[in-house]
Amino acid sequence: MIEYITLKCQHILNKINTEENTTIKVENLMDPQRVFVVPLSLHRTLYTSCIVFPPEDIDSFDPSWLNPRRYKHQRIWENFKEGEADELALKAFKTIGGYPKPLPGRRRKKSLEEQIWKYLS
């Protein structure tokens, strides 16, 4: 759904970037194993918290809300209706497709042991 929403909103972001002479971008860098992490987890490289706030607060959002020492957060992720995003999920799936499978790891031409011996010899 993130990719679908990003695709649908890209023209708005482009307009803002042009009008404000900025380079804001939205990326979906969510690691699949982190999708169900409880809110308020810390970002692995930035000094920020993952927070939850209601959609009606988006226009007043301020990056200071992400500060781990003074975060602004609401427990609204518990407020949902079963099936409320089903239609959006189906639209996203039809437009974008499923979640991409990770690429298989590179195969080494030499075993790890052979590589180690190369540097020890």
TIDO-397381 format. One record per residue (C-alpha): x, y, z; residue in three letters. Coordinates in steps of 0.2 Angstrom, whole numbers, padded with zeros to 4 digits, always signed. Layout:
% residues N
XYZALA
...
END
This chain:
% residues 121
+0000+0000+0000MET
+0015+0012+0004ILE
+0021+0010-0014GLU
+0003+0013-0021TYR
+0001+0029-0010ILE
+0018+0036-0015THR
+0014+0033-0033LEU
-0003+0042-0031LYS
+0005+0057-0022CYS
+0021+0059-0032GLN
+0014+0073-0042HIS
+0009+0083-0027ILE
+0027+0081-0020LEU
+0034+0086-0037ASN
+0024+0102-0036LYS
+0030+0106-0018ILE
+0048+0103-0023ASN
+0046+0115-0038THR
+0037+0129-0029GLU
+0048+0128-0013GLU
+0064+0124-0022ASN
+0067+0109-0011THR
+0071+0090-0013THR
+0059+0081-0002ILE
+0057+0063-0007LYS
+0047+0049+0000VAL
+0054+0031+0000GLU
+0048+0015+0005ASN
+0063+0008+0014LEU
+0054-0003+0027MET
+0062-0019+0030ASP
+0049-0033+0029PRO
+0054-0040+0045GLN
+0051-0023+0054ARG
+0033-0021+0047VAL
+0025-0026+0063PHE
+0037-0018+0075VAL
+0028-0009+0089VAL
+0028+0010+0087PRO
+0041+0020+0097LEU
+0055+0009+0091SER
+0071+0019+0086LEU
+0077+0021+0069HIS
+0093+0011+0066ARG
+0103+0026+0059THR
+0094+0042+0063LEU
+0091+0049+0080TYR
+0072+0047+0078THR
+0057+0037+0085SER
+0044+0029+0075CYS
+0028+0037+0080ILE
+0009+0036+0077VAL
-0003+0050+0075PHE
-0020+0052+0068PRO
-0022+0057+0049PRO
-0030+0074+0054GLU
-0014+0079+0062ASP
-0004+0078+0046ILE
-0005+0096+0042ASP
+0002+0101+0059SER
+0016+0088+0059PHE
+0033+0094+0065ASP
+0049+0083+0064PRO
+0052+0087+0082SER
+0038+0074+0086TRP
+0051+0061+0082LEU
+0064+0066+0095ASN
+0066+0051+0106PRO
+0067+0061+0122ARG
+0052+0072+0118ARG
+0041+0062+0106TYR
+0023+0066+0102LYS
+0014+0050+0100HIS
-0004+0043+0102GLN
-0009+0025+0104ARG
-0022+0026+0090ILE
-0015+0011+0080TRP
-0026+0000+0091GLU
-0041+0009+0084ASN
-0046+0000+0068PHE
-0060-0009+0060LYS
-0058-0026+0053GLU
-0057-0025+0034GLY
-0055-0006+0034GLU
-0040-0006+0022ALA
-0046-0021+0011ASP
-0051-0011-0004GLU
-0036-0001-0004LEU
-0025-0016-0002ALA
-0033-0024-0017LEU
-0031-0008-0027LYS
-0013-0007-0023ALA
-0010-0026-0027PHE
-0018-0024-0044LYS
-0008-0008-0048THR
+0009-0012-0040ILE
+0009-0031-0037GLY
+0015-0041-0022GLY
+0029-0037-0011TYR
+0046-0040-0021PRO
+0055-0055-0016LYS
+0073-0052-0009PRO
+0087-0056-0021LEU
+0096-0071-0017PRO
+0113-0069-0009GLY
+0129-0069-0020ARG
+0137-0085-0022ARG
+0156-0085-0018ARG
+0167-0092-0031LYS
+0179-0098-0017LYS
+0174-0105+0000SER
+0176-0094+0015LEU
+0190-0105+0021GLU
+0199-0103+0004GLU
+0197-0085+0005GLN
+0204-0084+0023ILE
+0219-0095+0018TRP
+0223-0084+0004LYS
+0226-0070+0016TYR
+0235-0081+0029LEU
+0248-0088+0016SER
END
